[in-house]
């Protein structure tokens, strides 16, 4: 089952829609991905997280 609740990264509001009804920004899934010790893509997620923090 997919998660239904979504969160706007700009204004922080929760919604069920793909775009925020207040500011029009695309929303993101409010839940973190599931953890798996056999995760093949963890190094890529960590790298993307580090790169996104370096950008202003």
C-alpha positions, 0 to 999 in steps of 0.5 A, spaced: 500 500 500 502 506 498 502 512 503 497 517 502 499 523 506 504 528 503 508 534 505 509 540 502 517 542 503 516 549 502 510 551 507 510 545 511 503 543 510 500 536 510 495 534 504 493 528 500 494 532 493 500 531 489 501 539 489 500 544 495 493 547 495 496 553 498 503 555 495 502 550 489 509 547 490 510 539 488 509 535 495 513 529 497 511 523 501 511 524 508 514 518 510 521 515 510 523 509 506 523 502 509 530 500 512 533 494 509 540 491 511 540 488 504 539 495 501 543 496 494 542 504 494 544 506 500 550 509 498 547 513 493 541 516 497 547 518 502 551 521 497 545 525 494 543 527 501 550 530 502 550 534 496 543 537 497 546 540 504 552 543 500 548 547 496 545 553 498 
